[in-house]
Amino acid sequence: MAKTKPDQVPVPERVAEELESSVEPVSEQPVTSDVAYSAFTGPQKKAIVLSAALGAVFSPMSTTIYLPALNEIAGDLHVSISKINLTVTTFLILQGLAPMMIAGFSDGAGRRPAYIYCFIVYIAANIGLALQRNFAALLVLRCLQSAGSSGTVALCNGVVADLVTSADRGMYVGYTSVASILGPIAGPIIGGVIAQYLGWWWIFWFLTISSATYFVFFFLFLPETCRKVVGDGSIPPPKLNQSLTGIIRERRRIKAGIIVDAAQQEAVRKNYRLKFPNPLSTLVIAGDKESGLILFCSGLLFAILYATTTGIPYLFGKIYGFDELQLGLVYIPFGAGSVVSALSTGKAIDWNYRRHAKKNGFPLTKNRHQDLTNFPIEKARLEVALPLLYIGNIGSIAYGWTLDYRTNLAGPLILLFVFGYGSMAAFQVMQILMVDINPGNAASATAANNLFRCLLGAGSTAVVVPMIDKMGVGWAYTFASLVWIALSPSLWLLMKYGPGWRKDKKEKEHRKEKAKGEKAGTKEAKSDLDVMQVGQIHESPVVDEQVQEEKVAETHVPEAEEQTQLDFIAASHIAPAAEPNKVN
C-alpha cells in the first residue's frame, strides 16, 4: 500500500476529475509575462529598427530604379521592351524565392550573419551589372542582385518582432515602411536622372557605392537582436554575431556588475544553430490555412501594384511622350501616397488594437509578451486593412480609365497617389497580421509574404503590356481589380473563423509537444535502465558474492515465515481438543 506524505491530503478520484475539468486549458488562459520583452531602451529600439529598414530599402529600390531606363536599355542592347520586361519578371521571381532560404537561417543563426551574406552577394552583383553589356549577362546578374537584396525585407521585419510586441507594433509601421516608401519614391527619380545624364550602367555603380557604405555602417554598429541568439538582448552573442556596439554594451554591463541570466543564456545557446539555409519553415507557414489566405490576398494586391508601376514607362512614354527623367518623376505621387499611409496607418492600427483589448477585457501591457490565442487579432487588423484595400482597388480602376481616355496629366497622377496610399497601407497591416499569427517566426512569415507577392507580381509584370495591347488600359486594370474585389469576402470569413483556427492549431501543437516530451522521457528512462544493467554486469566478484548472500537470506526469510504459520495452525487445532479433557 502506497504511503501518503504528511503534507499531502488524499483527494478522491471523482473530485480530482471534477477539479481538473474546471481548470481552463492552456489555450483558454490569457498569458501576460511579467518580464520585460526587450532589454533595449525605446530610443535604442527606434534606432535599430530605422537602421534595419534603411538596409531593406535596397530591395524595392533595385526594382524601381531600373524602370525609367527600360526603353534606353532595350535600345542599347538591341532587344524588345517585352524582353527587357523579362529582367523585371525574373528579378521578382528571385525576390520571392530567395527570402525563403535566408529567413529560416536568420531565425536560428541570427540576423547579422544573414545580413552579411545578403550584402556580399548584392554588392558583387551590382559590380557585375555595371560592367556587363549584353542581355544574357543582364538577365543572370539581375537574378543574383535580387537574391542578395530581397532577404533584407524579411530580416527587417524579423528585427522588429525581436524588439516589439503586438501591442506596440503598429507604432513601428512608420519606421519599417521606410523601405517600401523610399524605394518607390527615390528609385525612379534617381534612376531617371542617372539614365538621362550619365547612362543607365551608372545606376548599378550608384547601388554599389550606396550599399557598400551602408554595409560598413551595419557591420560596425548594428547589434544582434534574434531572440534565439541573444534572448531579450541582454545575452552576449557568439563572436560571429557580435558588433562594435554589442562589445561596448557588454563591457558596460560587466563594469556595472550586471550579471547575465544563466538560465536564459543556457536556453539561447541551446537554440543557436548555424546551418545551411532551409526553405521548409517558410513553406510550412505558406501551407497553413489562415496564413495562406492572407498571403494570397496580399500577393494579389501586389500583383496589381507591380502591373501599375511596371506599366508606367510604357504608358506615359507612349501617351505623353515622356523621357527618362520625366518618367522618374511620375512615380512621385505614388510614393507620396505611401508616405501618408506610413504616417497614418500605424496610429490607426494601435488605436483599433486598444479598442478591441478594452472590449474583450484583454490586458493591455507594453513591452510584455502576451498570448493572443483568445484575442481577435484578425478583426483588430483587418478592420483597418479592408477599407484601405477597397480604396486602393477603386483608385486602380479609375487610373486605368483616365489613361484610356487620355485625360489631363493631373488625373492619372492624383489617382496614382490614391492607389499608392490604399495599397501600401493595406499591405503594411496585413504584413503585421502575418507576424502576429506566427510568433517566433517573423522572418519566415515575411519571407512567405514575399514569396506570394513577388511570384504573383512577376506574373503581372510579364502579362501587363500584352493585356493592355489586347484589352485596352481601362479594361486591363478594371479586370485585375475586380478579381481582387471578388475574392475579398474571404478576408471577412477570416475575421470570423480565424481565432478558432489559431486556437485549434495551438492546441494541436501543444499535444504534439506533449507527445514528443513523453517519448523523450521514455527513451531517457530506457537509457538509464540500460546503464544500470551494464553497471551490474561489470560489478566486482565481491559485490556479486554479497548479492548472492542477500538473495539466499531473502529465500530463508519466507521459509521461516512459512514454518511459523504451520506451527500456529497446528497449535490452533490442538488447543480445542485439549479443552474438553480439562473440563472432565
Salt bridges, closest charged atoms under 4 A:
GLU18 OE2 - ARG14 NH1 3.03
GLU28 OE2 - LYS503 NZ 3.44
ASP107 OD1 - ARG111 NH1 2.82
ASP162 OD2 - ARG111 NE 2.90
ASP288 OD1 - LYS505 NZ 3.83
ASP371 OD2 - LYS506 NZ 2.54
GLU378 OE2 - ARG502 NE 2.68
GLU383 OE1 - ARG355 NH2 2.75
GLU383 OE1 - HIS356 NE2 2.81
ASP436 OD1 - ARG169 NH1 2.67
ASP436 OD2 - ARG381 NE 2.74
GLU559 OE1 - HIS556 ND1 3.58
